[in-house]
Amino acid sequence: MTIDSAFALTRNANPVARFRRGSQSLFNISVYTFGMSGVWVAFGSILLQYKVTEIAANDPVRMLGWTMDKTSLAAAVSLIGLAIAAVVQPLVGLLSDRKVTVPALKRYPFIIFGLLGLAVTTLLFGFVNSFLALLLVTVAMQVSGNTAQGPANALIIDHVDERERGRASGYLNLMRLLGSGFVAMLVVFLMSNYHVEDAPQWMWFSVIVMVATLLGTTIYTLLALRVAVVRSAVDAPSEFAGDVGGELIVDVETDQERWSSVRYYSFLLAMALLIAAMTAVQTNALFFVQDVIGLENPARGGNYILVALVGSAAIVVYPAGKLSDYIGRGVLLLMSGILGASGVMSMLLLNANSMIEVIPGVIAIGFCVGIYLSVGWAVANDLVRRSTAARDLSLTSLSGLAGAIAGRSSGFFIGGLNDAGMGFGIEHLGYSVVLGSASLAFVVSGVAFWLVVKEHRQVHGTADNLVP
C-alpha cells in the first residue's frame, strides 16, 4: 500500500471505529488524557482552593514574617508543583526518545506506570490536613503525572501523518476537555455539599471519583495499546518512522532540515504568555465569583463557569484542529487571542454583579481555549524533530511553568491591590488589574503565534498549507 492510499483510507475513518488498529486509532492514543486532565483540573481548580482555605483559617502559614492568605497558599503550592513538572517531564521525555529494539516500548511503559502512580498519589490527597502534607502530595502527583505526560507528548508525531496533525491534536484535546469537564463538574457538585466538620466525606467522594476515572482510562490505554506493542515487535520499523498503514512517512534528513530552534523557542515564549493569561483567570475564578459577584456558595457559581468554559471549548476544539489542516494554523491562533481578550474585558467593562453577566465572557474565553489547545499543539508538532519529539515537546512544560509563574503569582497581589484601591474608592482593584493584564496578554500572544506560523510557512511551505 502506498503512503497516499493509506492516508486516504485513514483520513475518512472514524477514530473509534479503528480500535483494532491500536496506535493508529486517535481514540486509543488520546483516551489517557481524559482521566489525567480530569485529575489535574479538579485538583488545581477546585480541591486545592478548598484545602488552602481551610489551612489558612485553621493553621496559618508564615513565610519571611508574612502570614499567607488563601490565594497566596494556592499560588505557592501550584508553582512548586509546576516547577517539579518542568524538570520531570523533559527528563522522562528524553529517556523515552532513546532507540530501542521494540519502538512501542519507548513510550508506553512510562505512560502506564506514570498514570498508575498518579492514581495512587491522588488518593493520598484525602489524608491531607496540613500545608506540609499538601505540598508533599502535590510533588508526588506531579512526579507521577509527568512521568506519563513527557512520553505521551510524542504519540501524535509518532503515529500521525503531518497532514493530519491538526485533526489529531483536536481529537486529543477534545478528550482532554471532556475529561476535565466531566470530572470537574462531578467534583463541584460533590463539594457543594462539603463541610470540613459536618460533612467531610464529600471530599473523599470527590477524590474517589477522580481516581476511578483515571484508573478506568489507564486500564483502557493498557489494553488498547497492547496491539501497538505486539505490532511494533513484529514490524520493528525505523526509529525515525511514523506509521500510516505501516509505511514510513519521514526520514532523518528531512527531520533535521525542518528544525528551527529560533521558531520553536519563539513559539514557546508566545505559549508562556497565553498560559499566563489563562492561568490568571482560572486560578482566581472561584475567588472572583465569591468576592465580586457575591455568591454565598462559590461552588455553585463555579459549576456554571465550568459548564460554559468547557462546553464552549469542547464545541470548537476538534473542528478548529481539523480546519487548521486546510486553512492554516496562524489565523486561527490570532483569532484565539482576540476571543480570549474580548471575553475577559467583557466581564470587567460590564462590571458584572450576577452570573448571567459573566457567562458570555466565559464562553468567549472557552472558544479561545479550545482553538489554542488543538491548533497550538499541532503547531508544536509541526516545529519539533521526530527523533527527539518527546524531549522537544516536553519543553512546553518549561513554557507552561513560566506562564504559570506569571499567572498564579497574581494571587500574591490581588488582596493588597484590593485594599489599596479601597483607599481611593476603587472597589476590587486587584481583580481589575489582573484581568486587564490577562486581556492584553491574550492579544499579544495571538499576534506572536501568527508571526511564528507565517515564517514557518514561508520557509517550508508547510504548517499553514498541509493538505494537498
Secondary structure, DSSP 8 states (H G I E B T S, - for coil): --HHHHHHHHHTS-TGGGGGGGGG-TTTTTTHHHHHHHHHHHIIIIIHHHHHHHHHHHS-EEETTEEE-HHHHHHHHHHHHHHHHHHHHHHHHHHHTS--SSGGGGTHHHHHHHHHHHHHHHHGGGG--SHHHHHHHHHHHHHHHHHHHHHHTTHHHHHS-GGGHHHHHHHHHHHHHHHHHHHHHHHHHHHTT-BTTTBTHHHHHHHHHHHHHHHHHHHHHHHHTHHHHHHHHHH---TT--EETTEE---HHHHHHT--HHHHHHHHHHHHHHHHHHHHHHHTHHHHIIIII--S-HHHHHHHHHHHHHHHHHHHHHHHHHHHHHH-SHHHHHHHHHHHHHHHHHHHHTT--SHHHHHHHHHHHHHHHHHIIIIIHHHHHHHS-STTHHHHHHHHHHHHHHHHHHHHTTHHHHHHHHHHHHHTT-TTHHHHHHHHHHHHHHHHHHHHHHHHHHHHHHHHS-SSS---
